[in-house]
């Protein structure tokens, strides 16, 4: 997590990228190979791909007649004026000549397009429209799936911790058995000597024999007796202590194993709920695309027509329309095969290079294989709509970097060795995500759960440490 990110964010999705959202709704997003070029939105933005004309080459707009009434909100998009003469074709030596640009809208035509843009914007924004109703339901499902993913991640963490505790307890028991065996052997020999040498009087007889031995033939009879007695006493005490420790370790192991079993049950329950919800959510996304398409098809030509408009009224209408188009969703793209099969458990912040995969269009950023594959698919789906991948500022964080971040940011950073970044399952994002109210943040809220990514409760706007840019992978 990077709290300092909030001081230098790149707000929102650019105007170019936002308009491109509409185009993607007309065709499903497709998965792209890592080597594929950046996907280019189609449809709406084809006519805007050429460079804008210089100010000297732009014809002046015809002044708006003062007596011309405004078209009503129900007006349909009016065609561009047909009086303009198409430019002559480029000559053989023209090279890559810039294509001619149509004259900007003006007068009654401009007013007609502004009115239609207002009508479509109102329709998309209306709380009573079917699209808005479905988007509201979609938001509710996204919140539920986000919560389920967080529960799933917590259950996995609990299972892993319990399994480690149980394994440590069992390993301790194995070592304990060896120490107990040695202590019991001493006592066993003592008991054997006592009974084979005359029962309970054997120890007294041995003591008298030791005392009557010629001092020239015995080094230290009383010292030998003391050593034997101490050895037997220590053996008895060790057996007592080790037996109590054995009972405690056994209880610890059994409790940890029960906790791991309970966590596994929670994982299975969360997965079932999540799978059922995702099935509904994916179907809802398909319905949303169909519902939005009708209005988006109308919005496309209008948004295109208003691009070159310079009047404040036209620019305001264009901005409103683009904002209305930005709240869109995409169908889930296929998640490709991870770059590595090294998915075993590694210490936090000490992952080998073989256990990390690079992120698409995010140089230097890496995650655990399954998390990387899922995020790459999510980023490609986003790029299919906006023309740019999801912006990433931080991914896997080695232990040395965790220590550095802790020193720099104090309580705002996780304790080294405990960060989710150190497991290759957390990201800090940018490009507008660091604003809870941005279009890209809302897009992620709707779409990220479909790929196994969620926004943790502690990082929510009302959480103890709000971090809109921090996202985690649950699988």
N, C-alpha and C positions, 0 to 999 in steps of 0.2 A: 504494500500500500504506500502511496506517495501523497501525503497531505499537501506538499508544496505544489502539486500539480494544479491546485485550484487557483493559483495566482497567475498562471500564464496559459489559460485555456485557449483553444481555437473554437470559437462558438459556432454551433449549428452546422448544418450542411449547406454548402454553397448554393447559390441560386441555380447554377448550371446543373449541379448534382440533383437538386430537389425536383426540378422539372423532369429530369430523366426518370424519376420514380414512376411517373405515369406510363412511360413506354414499357417498363418491365412488366407492368400489370397485364399488358396485352400478350405477353408470351412468357411461359414458365421459365424460371431460372434454371440453368443447367450447370452441372458440376464441371469444373475445368481442371486440367492437369496443372501441376505446379509450374511447368514450363510455359503454360499458355500465356499469351499477352493479356493485359488488363482488359476485362470485358467492356465493350462500349455500348451504352444504352442505344436502343434502336427506336425507330418511329419518330417521336416528337423531335428528337434532337438532331436528326439528319440535316435539316435545313439550317441549323445554327452552327454547324461544324466549321464553316468557313470564317476567316477573320472578319471582324467588323470593319465597315468602311471608315476611311479617315474623315474628319470633320469637313474638309474642303470638298469632299466628293458627295456628301450627303445632301440631297435636295431639301430645300426648305418645305416644311409642311404648309399646306394651304390654310389660311386663317379660317377658323370656325365661324360659320355664319351665325350671327347673333339671333336670327329669327328661327333657326332650325330647332324644333322641339326634340327632346330626348326620347329615344325609343323606350318602350316599356320593358319591364324585367323579363317578360316572356318572349322577347324577340329572339329569333334564331340567328346564328352567325351569318353575317352578310359577307358576300365575296369581296375581294379586293377590287379596286377600280380597274376596269379593263381598258382604260384609255392609254395606259403606259405602253410604250413601244418596246418590244423585246430587243435586247442588244444584238448586234451582229455577231455571228460566230467568230471565234478567235482565228487569226490568220496562221499560216504555217510557221511563222517565227515568233508566235506569241508566247511560247513556252507554257509555264504554269500561270497563266493570266488569272487574276481574281475574277470569279463570276460576278455578273451584275447583281445588285441587290434591289429588291422591289422597293418602290416608294413607300415611306412610312404612312400608316393610316392617318386620316384626318377627317374632320367634319363629321357628317352623319354616320359614316362608316365606322369611325373610331368610337363614336358614342354608342353605336349598336354593339360593338364588340365589348366595350366596357360594361354595358348593361347585361350582356350575356354572361360575361365573367362573373358579375355580381350574382346573377341568378344561380349559376352553377356552384359558386362558392357557398351561397346560402344553403343550397340543397345538400352539399357535402357536410356543411357545418351543423345543419339542423338536427336538433336532438330527437326530432320526431321521424327523421328519415330512417329507412331500413338499414342503411349502411351504418349510421351512427348507433342504432340499437345493437347491431351485430358487433360493432367495435367495442361497445360497452360490455357486452357479454365476453368478448375476446379478452378484454382487460381483466375481467374477473377470473377467467380460466388461466391467464398468464400468471396472475398473482398466486393462484392455487398451485400451479405447476412449479413456480419458483419456490414456494414453501416446501413442496414435496421433495424437490431436488436438494434443498438444504437439509431436510430431515434424512434423506438418503445419504448425503455426505457425512452427517454426524453419526449415523448408524455404522457406516463403514469405518470411520475413525475409532468408534467404540469397540467394534469387533477386532480391529487390528491391535489396539492397545490391550484388550483382554487376552488375545491370543499370545501376545508377547509376555504378559504377566504370567499366564499359565505355563508357557514354555520355560520361563526363568525359574518358576517354582518347581517344576518337574526336574530341571537340571540340578537345582539345589538338593532335591530329594535323592537324586542319584549319587551325588557326592556324599551326602549324609549317610547313605547306606554303607559306603566304604568305611567311613570313620566308625560307625556303629559296629560293623563287623570286626574291626580291629580291637575295639574296647571289649566287646563280648568275648573275644578269643582269650584275652588276659584273664577275665573272670572265670571263663570255662576251665582254663588250666589251673587256676587257684582252687576251684571247687574239686577238680579231679585229684589234685595233690592232697587236699584235706581228707577226702574220703578214702583214697587209696593208701594213705599213710596212717590210718588209725582213727579216722573220724574227727570229732571236734578237738581231741587232744593233740592232733598232729602238729598244729601251729606252736603249741606250748613245748612239745617235745623237740621241735626244730629249733626253738629259741634256746633251750637248755643245751642242746648239742653245740650250738654256735658259741655259747658262753664257755663251755668246757674245752673247746678246741685250743690247742697250743697256739699261743700268739705268734710263734715263729712260722707256723704253717697256715695262718689265716691273716689276711691283710687287715681287716677291720670287721670283726663279726657283728658288732652292734650296728655299724654303718650299713652293712649288707642287709641286716634285718630292717633297718629304717627305710632303705631304698625299696625293698620288696613290699613293705607295708604301704609306703607312699604310692607306689605304682598301682597297687590293688585299689587303694582309696581313690586315686585319680580315675581309674578305669570305671569304678562304680559311679562316680560323680559325672563322668563324661557320658556314660550310658543314660543317666537320668536326664541330663541337659539335652542330649541329642534326641532322645525319645520325645521330649516336649517340643523341640524344634521340628521334628518330623511331623508331629500332629498338626502344628501350626502351618507348615508348608503345604501339607496335604489339604487342609481347609482352604488355604489361599488358592491353590491350583484348582480345586473343585469349584470355588466361587468364581474364579476368572473364566473357567471353561463354561460355567452356566451363563455368565454375562455375555460371552462370545456367542453362545447358542441363541440367547435372547436377542442380541444385536442382529444376528443372521436372520432371525424371524422377522424383525422390524424391517430389514433390508428387503426381504421378499414381499412383505406387505406393501411397503412404499413403492416397490417396482410395479406391483400389480395395479395399484391406484394410479401410478404415473403412466403406465402403458395405456390404461383405459382413458385417462384424461387426454393423453397425447393423440390418441385415435380420434377423439371428438374434436380436439383442437386443430388437427390437420384437416379434418373434414370442414371445420368452420372456416379455415383459411381459404379452402377452395370456394366455399360459398361467398366469402368476402370478395374474392377476386371477381367472381361473376357479378356481384352486386355493384362493385366499384366500376367495373368495366363500362357500364352504360353511361355513367357520368364522366368517366375519364375520357371516353371516346369523344365526348362533346368538348371536354376541357382542352384536349390536345391542340386543336386548331386555334382556339382562343388564346391559349398561353403563347403559342407560336406567333400569333399576330401581334400580341402586345409587347413582344420582346424589344422591338425598336421604337416603341412609343416613348415620347419624352415629356408629355404633360404630367403634372403631379397626379391628376385623377387616374390616368392610365397606369402609371407606375404603382399607385396604391392598389388598383384592381388587380394588376399582375402579381404583386406581392401577396395579396390575400389569396389569390387562386393557387399560387405555388404552395403557400402554407397549408391550404386545404388538401392539396395533393400529397403532401409529405407524410401523412398518417396512413401508410399502406403496409401491406404484409406480403410475404412471398411464400411459395410452396417450399417444403423442405427439400433441399438438395441431398443427393446421395453422399454419404460420408465415405471417403476413400480409405484404402488400406494404410495403416500407419507405416512410417518410414523404417521402423525398427520393431523387432519382436522382443526386445529387452524391456519387459514390463514388470520385472520382479521388484521386490521391495529394496529400496536403497536408502541410506541415512539421509535425513533432511539436509539439503545443501551440499551433498557429496555425491551427486549423480555422475556416473561416467558419461562420456560423450555418446556412447552407444545407446544410452537410455533417454536421449533427448532428440527431438525432431524440430527442424526449422519451421517458422511460420511463413505463410504465403504473403509475399510482398511486404514483409516486415524484417529487413536485414538485421542479423545479429540476435533476433529474438527466438527463443526455443521453449518447448514444453515437453512434458512426458508424451510418449507416442500417441496414446489414445486421445489425450486432451488436444494435442496439436492437430490430429486428423479432423476432429470435430470442429475446432475453431476455424481451421482452414475452409471447411465447407460453409460455415456460417459467414465468414468474411467474403467468400466468393458469391454467396447469395446476396449479400449487401452490395457488393460491387456490381452485380448484374443490374441492380436498380439505380445505383447512384454514380457508377463509373469509377469509384474509388474503393479500395479495401478498407476495412476497419483499422483505424489508427491505433498503434500499440506503442506504449512507452516503456513498459517493463514486463518481463515474463518470468522464466526460471531465474531464481536468485541464489547463487552459491553461498556457502556459509560465510566466506570472507566478506562478501558484499552485505549480507545480513548484519554482520557485526558493524560494518561501516555505517549502514543506514541507522542502526540503533544508536550509535554514538552521535550521529548528526541530528536525529529526530526524537530521541528520548522516548517518552511514553507513547508517542504517536506511531512507533514502530514495534513490530512483534519481537519477542525475545528470540535472539539467534538460536536456530535449531528447531523453532516451532512454527515458522512462517509457512503458509500454504504455497508461497512462491518457491520455497525450498523443496517442495514436492513436485514442482512442475505442473501445478494444477490451479494457478491463479494468474490473472493478468491485470495490469493497469492500462486503461485505454484513454484515448484522446480524441481530437477531432470533433468536439462537441459533446461527447459522452459525459464529460465532467460537469455538465449542467443537467440537473434533474429534470428540467422542463424542456430540454431540447428534443427535436424530432428524432435524432439518432438514438438518444437514450430511450425514448418510447419505443422505437423500432426494436431495440434490443430486448426490452421488457416483454414484447410480444413474441419475438422470434427466437431469442437465445435459449429458452427452455426446451425448444424442439431439438436442440443440438446438445443438451445436457449441461448448459451453462446457466448459472443463477447469480442473483445479486444478494449477498448475505444480509440478514436482518440488522446486524450491527452497523452495516454501512449504509442503511437506508436514511432517507431525509430525517426521520424521527429517531434514528438509532443513536447509540452512544458516541460513535465516531463516523459521521456522515462522509462517505467516500463514493460518489456516484461513478467514479472511474474504475473501482475495484470489482472484478467479476471472478467467480470461481467455477471449477468444473466438478461435477458429481458423477458423470458417467451415464 
